[in-house]
Amino acid sequence: RSKQWYQRRVAITAGGNRDFVSNVLSWSFRLSGNLRYSGVKHNKVGEAPQDEAYRITDDVEYSITIEEALNGKWVPFKANDVQLEFVRIDPFVRATLKPDTSGNFRVQFKVPDVYGVYQFKVDYDRVGYTHLYSSSQVSVRPFLHTEYERFIASAYPYYASAFSMMGGLIVFSFVYLYHKDSTKTEKVE
């Protein structure tokens, strides 16, 4: 009876149950739908990979290679819905990775202007595929005191007030030190 069920035609497709059972078995034994990743790289745009720390507002590039098992062979995974999250406590950046033909997924983004410890997370969970999870931890630091602009244009009124106070102090000191009152001195005889 099960042999009859296995060979029964479903709707219009010949061997529909056979296709279903073979697909379920190949997925169960990880012959298809099995995902793996390799080659996780992150770096400042135009620099060498695997930076340990980034500075706020740096431009960063992230790449990961994802492969899928099909009929016992690893082939490049083809999808356009793989996302990267740049997470501190909550995601600060969520971007869709762009695939190429060899299974490499890439994205470029700007690091948020909040420093702390972040993670690059790829968490891909779709029906028919195994769960794919990758996480890399990095530090984001603020600018050093020598990396800020020397003079900030919006601070010119404050600069002017500081120099006017110094000029006023110099004028006041000069007047106070060198001013003499005209007093008449009378001689008593």
Accessible surface in RSA format (square Angstrom, percent):
REM  Atomic radii and reference values for relative SASA: ProtOr
REM  Chains: A
REM  Algorithm: Lee & Richards
REM  Probe-radius: 1.40
REM  Slices: 20
REM RES _ NUM      All-atoms   Total-Side   Main-Chain    Non-polar    All polar
REM                ABS   REL    ABS   REL    ABS   REL    ABS   REL    ABS   REL
RES ARG A   1   232.04  97.4 188.96  96.3  43.08 102.6  73.15 100.0 158.89  96.3
RES SER A   2    89.05  75.3  80.02 106.8   9.03  20.8  49.16 104.7  39.90  55.9
RES LYS A   3   145.33  70.9 140.27  86.1   5.06  12.0  87.66  78.9  57.67  61.4
RES GLN A   4   130.77  73.1 121.99  89.2   8.78  20.9  45.02  95.8  85.74  65.0
RES TRP A   5   110.65  44.4 110.52  53.5   0.13   0.3  88.82  47.4  21.83  35.4
RES TYR A   6    80.22  37.5  80.22  45.6   0.00   0.0  53.58  40.3  26.63  32.8
RES GLN A   7    96.23  53.8  81.91  59.9  14.32  34.1  18.08  38.5  78.15  59.3
RES ARG A   8   132.51  55.6 124.13  63.3   8.38  19.9  50.61  69.2  81.91  49.6
RES ARG A   9   156.22  65.6 140.00  71.4  16.23  38.6  56.37  77.0  99.85  60.5
RES VAL A  10    65.89  43.4  62.46  56.5   3.43   8.3  65.32  56.8   0.58   1.6
RES ALA A  11   100.80  92.7  49.22  76.0  51.58 117.3  68.63  96.6  32.17  85.2
RES ILE A  12   158.99  90.5 148.09 110.3  10.90  26.3 152.65 109.9   6.33  17.2
RES THR A  13    80.62  57.3  73.13  74.1   7.49  17.9  46.22  62.1  34.40  52.0
RES ALA A  14    63.13  58.0  45.92  70.9  17.22  39.2  45.97  64.7  17.16  45.5
RES GLY A  15     2.73   3.4   0.00   N/A   2.73   3.4   1.07   2.9   1.66   3.7
RES GLY A  16    15.15  18.7   0.00   N/A  15.15  18.7   9.56  26.2   5.60  12.5
RES ASN A  17    20.95  14.4  20.85  20.2   0.09   0.2   0.09   0.2  20.85  20.2
RES ARG A  18   104.43  43.8 104.43  53.2   0.00   0.0  30.99  42.4  73.43  44.5
RES ASP A  19    68.80  48.2  68.07  67.7   0.73   1.7  21.34  50.2  47.46  47.3
RES PHE A  20   126.57  63.3 122.19  75.7   4.38  11.4 126.15  76.5   0.42   1.2
RES VAL A  21    34.44  22.7  33.89  30.7   0.54   1.3  34.44  29.9   0.00   0.0
RES SER A  22    53.53  45.2  46.42  62.0   7.11  16.4  39.73  84.6  13.80  19.3
RES ASN A  23    96.13  66.3  92.85  89.7   3.28   7.9  23.24  55.9  72.89  70.5
RES VAL A  24    64.43  42.4  62.05  56.2   2.38   5.7  64.43  56.0   0.00   0.0
RES LEU A  25    88.95  49.5  88.77  63.5   0.17   0.4  88.95  62.5   0.00   0.0
RES SER A  26    27.05  22.9  24.83  33.1   2.22   5.1  22.50  47.9   4.55   6.4
RES TRP A  27   118.17  47.4 113.17  54.8   5.00  11.7 113.03  60.3   5.14   8.3
RES SER A  28    63.33  53.5  34.87  46.5  28.46  65.5  25.63  54.6  37.70  52.8
RES PHE A  29   144.80  72.4 124.35  77.0  20.46  53.2 129.56  78.6  15.24  43.6
RES ARG A  30   144.84  60.8 134.12  68.4  10.73  25.5  36.40  49.7 108.44  65.7
RES LEU A  31    88.76  49.4  88.52  63.3   0.24   0.6  88.71  62.3   0.05   0.1
RES SER A  32    27.15  22.9  26.78  35.7   0.37   0.9  16.55  35.2  10.60  14.9
RES GLY A  33     5.87   7.2   0.00   N/A   5.87   7.2   4.66  12.8   1.21   2.7
RES ASN A  34    20.23  14.0  20.17  19.5   0.06   0.1   0.16   0.4  20.07  19.4
RES LEU A  35    12.05   6.7   0.00   0.0  12.05  30.3   0.00   0.0  12.05  32.4
RES ARG A  36   103.84  43.6 100.47  51.2   3.36   8.0  39.15  53.5  64.68  39.2
RES TYR A  37    90.10  42.1  70.80  40.3  19.29  50.2  36.37  27.3  53.73  66.2
RES SER A  38    56.73  47.9  49.54  66.1   7.19  16.6  42.71  91.0  14.01  19.6
RES GLY A  39    40.77  50.3   0.00   N/A  40.77  50.3  27.56  75.6  13.21  29.6
RES VAL A  40    31.29  20.6  18.85  17.1  12.44  30.0  18.85  16.4  12.44  33.7
RES LYS A  41   101.27  49.4 100.79  61.8   0.48   1.1  43.64  39.3  57.63  61.4
RES HIS A  42    10.64   5.8  10.64   7.4   0.00   0.0   3.92   4.0   6.71   7.8
RES ASN A  43    14.99  10.3  14.99  14.5   0.00   0.0   0.00   0.0  14.99  14.5
RES LYS A  44    54.98  26.8  54.98  33.7   0.00   0.0  15.21  13.7  39.76  42.4
RES VAL A  45    65.75  43.3  45.94  41.6  19.81  47.7  45.94  39.9  19.81  53.7
RES GLY A  46    77.86  96.0   0.00   N/A  77.86  96.0  41.69 114.4  36.17  81.0
RES GLU A  47    98.64  56.6  80.05  60.6  18.59  44.3  34.79  67.3  63.85  52.1
RES ALA A  48    73.64  67.7  60.62  93.5  13.02  29.6  66.67  93.9   6.97  18.5
RES PRO A  49    72.63  52.9  58.25  53.1  14.37  52.2  58.25  48.1  14.37  89.3
RES GLN A  50    93.01  52.0  78.63  57.5  14.37  34.2  46.31  98.6  46.70  35.4
RES ASP A  51    33.43  23.4  28.50  28.4   4.93  11.7   7.67  18.1  25.75  25.7
RES GLU A  52   142.50  81.8 131.82  99.7  10.67  25.4  62.38 120.7  80.11  65.4
RES ALA A  53    45.54  41.9  32.17  49.6  13.37  30.4  32.33  45.5  13.21  35.0
RES TYR A  54     1.32   0.6   0.06   0.0   1.26   3.3   1.32   1.0   0.00   0.0
RES ARG A  55    67.67  28.4  66.98  34.1   0.68   1.6   0.98   1.3  66.69  40.4
RES ILE A  56    20.13  11.5  19.88  14.8   0.25   0.6  19.88  14.3   0.25   0.7
RES THR A  57    56.28  40.0  46.26  46.9  10.02  23.9  35.89  48.2  20.39  30.8
RES ASP A  58    14.16   9.9  10.88  10.8   3.27   7.7   4.22   9.9   9.94   9.9
RES ASP A  59    73.66  51.6  66.37  66.1   7.28  17.2  16.08  37.8  57.58  57.4
RES VAL A  60     0.03   0.0   0.00   0.0   0.03   0.1   0.00   0.0   0.03   0.1
RES GLU A  61    36.14  20.8  35.91  27.2   0.23   0.5   1.88   3.6  34.26  28.0
RES TYR A  62     0.09   0.0   0.00   0.0   0.09   0.2   0.09   0.1   0.00   0.0
RES SER A  63    10.34   8.7  10.06  13.4   0.28   0.7   3.83   8.1   6.52   9.1
RES ILE A  64     0.70   0.4   0.00   0.0   0.70   1.7   0.46   0.3   0.24   0.6
RES THR A  65    28.12  20.0  28.07  28.5   0.04   0.1  16.15  21.7  11.97  18.1
RES ILE A  66     0.19   0.1   0.19   0.1   0.00   0.0   0.19   0.1   0.00   0.0
RES GLU A  67    41.57  23.9  41.57  31.4   0.00   0.0   1.92   3.7  39.65  32.4
RES GLU A  68    20.00  11.5  20.00  15.1   0.00   0.0   0.00   0.0  20.00  16.3
RES ALA A  69     5.34   4.9   5.34   8.2   0.00   0.0   5.34   7.5   0.00   0.0
RES LEU A  70    78.79  43.9  75.33  53.9   3.46   8.7  75.33  52.9   3.46   9.3
RES ASN A  71   141.61  97.7 113.24 109.4  28.37  68.3  35.95  86.5 105.66 102.1
RES GLY A  72    53.43  65.9   0.00   N/A  53.43  65.9  24.00  65.9  29.42  65.9
RES LYS A  73   150.79  73.6 147.19  90.3   3.60   8.6  93.52  84.2  57.27  61.0
RES TRP A  74    94.01  37.7  65.87  31.9  28.14  66.1  44.55  23.8  49.46  80.2
RES VAL A  75    49.98  32.9  49.17  44.5   0.81   1.9  49.98  43.4   0.00   0.0
RES PRO A  76    51.12  37.3  47.23  43.1   3.89  14.1  47.24  39.0   3.88  24.1
RES PHE A  77     3.06   1.5   1.71   1.1   1.35   3.5   1.71   1.0   1.35   3.9
RES LYS A  78   172.37  84.1 148.02  90.8  24.35  58.0  94.03  84.6  78.34  83.5
RES ALA A  79    21.31  19.6   6.82  10.5  14.49  33.0  18.95  26.7   2.37   6.3
RES ASN A  80   120.58  83.2 107.64 104.0  12.94  31.2  26.91  64.8  93.66  90.5
RES ASP A  81    54.36  38.1  48.90  48.7   5.46  12.9  32.17  75.7  22.20  22.1
RES VAL A  82     0.07   0.0   0.07   0.1   0.01   0.0   0.07   0.1   0.01   0.0
RES GLN A  83    82.87  46.3  75.89  55.5   6.98  16.6  14.16  30.1  68.71  52.1
RES LEU A  84     0.36   0.2   0.29   0.2   0.07   0.2   0.29   0.2   0.07   0.2
RES GLU A  85    42.33  24.3  42.33  32.0   0.00   0.0   7.46  14.4  34.86  28.5
RES PHE A  86     0.16   0.1   0.01   0.0   0.15   0.4   0.01   0.0   0.15   0.4
RES VAL A  87    13.32   8.8  12.87  11.7   0.45   1.1  12.87  11.2   0.45   1.2
RES ARG A  88    90.59  38.0  68.20  34.8  22.39  53.3  14.65  20.0  75.94  46.0
RES ILE A  89   150.66  85.7 127.01  94.6  23.64  57.0 131.23  94.5  19.43  52.7
RES ASP A  90    95.31  66.8  94.45  94.0   0.86   2.0  23.50  55.3  71.81  71.6
RES PRO A  91    57.10  41.6  34.32  31.3  22.78  82.8  34.32  28.3  22.78 141.6
RES PHE A  92    80.31  40.2  45.46  28.2  34.85  90.7  50.79  30.8  29.53  84.5
RES VAL A  93    29.59  19.5  24.79  22.4   4.81  11.6  29.45  25.6   0.15   0.4
RES ARG A  94   138.57  58.2 105.51  53.8  33.06  78.7  30.94  42.3 107.64  65.2
RES ALA A  95    21.93  20.2  15.46  23.9   6.47  14.7  21.93  30.9   0.00   0.0
RES THR A  96    58.34  41.5  51.58  52.3   6.77  16.1  30.13  40.5  28.21  42.6
RES LEU A  97     0.72   0.4   0.00   0.0   0.72   1.8   0.00   0.0   0.72   1.9
RES LYS A  98   140.67  68.6 135.92  83.4   4.75  11.3 105.24  94.7  35.43  37.7
RES PRO A  99    58.04  42.3  34.87  31.8  23.17  84.2  35.02  28.9  23.02 143.0
RES ASP A 100    71.05  49.8  52.57  52.3  18.48  43.7  43.91 103.4  27.14  27.1
RES THR A 101   129.88  92.4 112.38 113.9  17.50  41.7  88.62 119.0  41.26  62.4
RES SER A 102    62.37  52.7  49.07  65.5  13.30  30.6  45.79  97.5  16.58  23.2
RES GLY A 103     0.22   0.3   0.00   N/A   0.22   0.3   0.11   0.3   0.12   0.3
RES ASN A 104    40.02  27.6  39.55  38.2   0.47   1.1   2.95   7.1  37.06  35.8
RES PHE A 105     0.01   0.0   0.01   0.0   0.00   0.0   0.01   0.0   0.00   0.0
RES ARG A 106   112.31  47.2 111.37  56.8   0.95   2.3  40.61  55.5  71.70  43.5
RES VAL A 107    10.69   7.0   5.44   4.9   5.25  12.7  10.68   9.3   0.01   0.0
RES GLN A 108   108.62  60.7  84.49  61.8  24.13  57.5  25.83  55.0  82.79  62.8
RES PHE A 109    23.40  11.7  10.81   6.7  12.59  32.8  22.90  13.9   0.50   1.4
RES LYS A 110   116.28  56.7 103.50  63.5  12.78  30.4  78.16  70.4  38.12  40.6
RES VAL A 111     1.81   1.2   0.00   0.0   1.81   4.4   0.00   0.0   1.81   4.9
RES PRO A 112    21.67  15.8  10.41   9.5  11.27  41.0  21.67  17.9   0.00   0.0
RES ASP A 113   102.86  72.1  82.88  82.5  19.98  47.3  16.58  39.0  86.28  86.0
RES VAL A 114    57.18  37.6  54.14  49.0   3.03   7.3  57.18  49.7   0.00   0.0
RES TYR A 115   132.54  61.9 126.57  72.0   5.96  15.5  78.63  59.1  53.91  66.5
RES GLY A 116    21.93  27.0   0.00   N/A  21.93  27.0  21.14  58.0   0.79   1.8
RES VAL A 117    81.19  53.4  69.80  63.2  11.39  27.4  69.80  60.6  11.39  30.9
RES TYR A 118     0.20   0.1   0.00   0.0   0.20   0.5   0.20   0.2   0.00   0.0
RES GLN A 119    54.69  30.6  54.69  40.0   0.00   0.0  10.29  21.9  44.40  33.7
RES PHE A 120     0.05   0.0   0.00   0.0   0.05   0.1   0.00   0.0   0.05   0.1
RES LYS A 121    51.99  25.4  51.39  31.5   0.60   1.4   7.44   6.7  44.55  47.5
RES VAL A 122     0.25   0.2   0.25   0.2   0.00   0.0   0.25   0.2   0.00   0.0
RES ASP A 123    82.51  57.8  55.93  55.7  26.58  62.9  15.30  36.0  67.21  67.0
RES TYR A 124     8.39   3.9   7.53   4.3   0.86   2.2   3.31   2.5   5.08   6.3
RES ASP A 125    91.94  64.4  78.09  77.7  13.86  32.8  17.42  41.0  74.52  74.3
RES ARG A 126   100.06  42.0  92.91  47.4   7.15  17.0  38.46  52.6  61.60  37.3
RES VAL A 127   154.54 101.7 129.66 117.4  24.88  60.0 136.23 118.4  18.31  49.7
RES GLY A 128    39.73  49.0   0.00   N/A  39.73  49.0  27.97  76.8  11.76  26.3
RES TYR A 129    68.25  31.9  59.63  33.9   8.61  22.4  24.80  18.6  43.45  53.6
RES THR A 130    22.88  16.3  17.75  18.0   5.13  12.2  22.36  30.0   0.52   0.8
RES HIS A 131   104.27  57.0  76.74  53.3  27.53  70.4  50.80  52.4  53.47  62.2
RES LEU A 132     5.34   3.0   4.55   3.3   0.79   2.0   5.34   3.8   0.00   0.0
RES TYR A 133    99.63  46.5  85.69  48.8  13.94  36.3  69.22  52.0  30.41  37.5
RES SER A 134     3.29   2.8   2.62   3.5   0.67   1.5   0.67   1.4   2.62   3.7
RES SER A 135    49.82  42.1  18.10  24.2  31.72  73.1  13.32  28.4  36.50  51.1
RES SER A 136    26.59  22.5  20.10  26.8   6.48  14.9  14.68  31.3  11.90  16.7
RES GLN A 137   119.34  66.7  93.00  68.0  26.34  62.7  22.68  48.3  96.67  73.3
RES VAL A 138     5.04   3.3   1.43   1.3   3.61   8.7   5.04   4.4   0.00   0.0
RES SER A 139    50.25  42.5  49.89  66.6   0.36   0.8  20.88  44.5  29.37  41.1
RES VAL A 140     4.66   3.1   0.00   0.0   4.66  11.2   0.01   0.0   4.65  12.6
RES ARG A 141    84.44  35.5  82.51  42.1   1.94   4.6  43.97  60.1  40.47  24.5
RES PRO A 142    50.28  36.6  48.98  44.6   1.30   4.7  48.98  40.4   1.30   8.1
RES PHE A 143    54.90  27.5  44.27  27.4  10.63  27.7  44.27  26.8  10.63  30.4
RES LEU A 144    96.12  53.5  93.96  67.2   2.16   5.4  96.12  67.5   0.00   0.0
RES HIS A 145   160.63  87.8 136.45  94.8  24.17  61.8 102.69 105.8  57.94  67.4
RES THR A 146   102.50  72.9  69.33  70.3  33.17  79.1  62.82  84.4  39.68  60.0
RES GLU A 147    60.84  34.9  31.32  23.7  29.52  70.3  23.33  45.1  37.50  30.6
RES TYR A 148   125.94  58.8 107.27  61.0  18.67  48.6  83.69  62.9  42.25  52.1
RES GLU A 149   131.29  75.4 111.30  84.2  19.99  47.6  50.40  97.5  80.89  66.0
RES ARG A 150   206.02  86.5 178.07  90.8  27.95  66.5  58.98  80.6 147.05  89.1
RES PHE A 151   132.66  66.4 116.13  71.9  16.53  43.0 116.13  70.4  16.53  47.3
RES ILE A 152    86.10  49.0  86.10  64.1   0.00   0.0  86.10  62.0   0.00   0.0
RES ALA A 153    72.87  67.0  60.53  93.4  12.34  28.1  60.71  85.5  12.16  32.2
RES SER A 154    91.58  77.4  66.18  88.3  25.41  58.5  57.99 123.5  33.59  47.1
RES ALA A 155    20.69  19.0  19.85  30.6   0.84   1.9  20.69  29.1   0.00   0.0
RES TYR A 156   122.84  57.4 119.81  68.2   3.03   7.9  85.91  64.6  36.93  45.5
RES PRO A 157    91.15  66.4  77.87  71.0  13.28  48.3  85.65  70.7   5.51  34.2
RES TYR A 158   160.00  74.7 155.78  88.6   4.23  11.0 107.66  80.9  52.35  64.5
RES TYR A 159    66.90  31.2  65.42  37.2   1.48   3.9  56.59  42.5  10.31  12.7
RES ALA A 160    63.04  58.0  51.00  78.7  12.04  27.4  59.22  83.4   3.82  10.1
RES SER A 161    58.70  49.6  53.44  71.3   5.26  12.1  44.23  94.2  14.47  20.3
RES ALA A 162    51.84  47.7  42.50  65.6   9.35  21.3  50.76  71.5   1.09   2.9
RES PHE A 163   136.46  68.3 128.96  79.9   7.51  19.5 129.27  78.4   7.19  20.6
RES SER A 164    73.97  62.5  53.65  71.6  20.32  46.8  51.24 109.1  22.74  31.9
RES MET A 165   143.08  74.1 137.57  91.0   5.52  13.1 104.32  88.7  38.77  51.4
RES MET A 166    96.95  50.2  94.68  62.7   2.28   5.4  56.10  47.7  40.85  54.1
RES GLY A 167    31.36  38.7   0.00   N/A  31.36  38.7  30.48  83.6   0.88   2.0
RES GLY A 168    39.90  49.2   0.00   N/A  39.90  49.2  33.47  91.9   6.43  14.4
RES LEU A 169   117.32  65.3 111.95  80.1   5.37  13.5 115.47  81.1   1.85   5.0
RES ILE A 170   120.91  68.8 117.74  87.7   3.16   7.6 120.07  86.5   0.83   2.3
RES VAL A 171    96.29  63.4  94.13  85.2   2.16   5.2  96.29  83.7   0.00   0.0
RES PHE A 172   130.67  65.4 126.66  78.5   4.01  10.4 130.42  79.1   0.25   0.7
RES SER A 173    42.94  36.3  39.44  52.6   3.49   8.1  26.03  55.4  16.91  23.7
RES PHE A 174   129.57  64.8 125.87  78.0   3.70   9.6 128.96  78.2   0.61   1.8
RES VAL A 175    82.73  54.4  78.48  71.1   4.25  10.2  82.71  71.9   0.02   0.1
RES TYR A 176   162.07  75.7 142.63  81.1  19.44  50.6  99.95  75.1  62.12  76.6
RES LEU A 177   124.79  69.5  96.58  69.1  28.21  70.9  98.29  69.0  26.50  71.3
RES TYR A 178   156.33  73.0 130.23  74.1  26.10  67.9  89.42  67.2  66.91  82.5
RES HIS A 179   121.81  66.6  98.31  68.3  23.50  60.1  69.24  71.4  52.57  61.2
RES LYS A 180   182.31  88.9 159.08  97.6  23.23  55.3 106.22  95.6  76.09  81.1
RES ASP A 181   111.56  78.1  87.66  87.2  23.90  56.5  25.04  58.9  86.51  86.3
RES SER A 182   119.09 100.6  83.05 110.8  36.03  83.0  58.36 124.3  60.72  85.1
RES THR A 183   106.91  76.0  79.29  80.4  27.62  65.8  61.11  82.1  45.80  69.2
RES LYS A 184   195.94  95.6 165.13 101.3  30.80  73.3 113.67 102.3  82.26  87.6
RES THR A 185   123.86  88.1  97.14  98.5  26.73  63.7  69.95  94.0  53.91  81.5
RES GLU A 186   154.74  88.8 125.80  95.2  28.94  68.9  46.11  89.2 108.63  88.7
RES LYS A 187   190.87  93.1 160.46  98.5  30.41  72.4 108.15  97.3  82.72  88.1
RES VAL A 188   146.77  96.6 112.81 102.1  33.95  81.8 116.50 101.2  30.27  82.1
RES GLU A 189   207.32 119.0 131.98  99.8  75.35 179.4  79.26 153.3 128.06 104.6
END  Absolute sums over single chains surface
CHAIN  1 A    14282.1      12032.2       2249.9       8420.7       5861.4
END  Absolute sums over all chains
TOTAL         14282.1      12032.2       2249.9       8420.7       5861.4
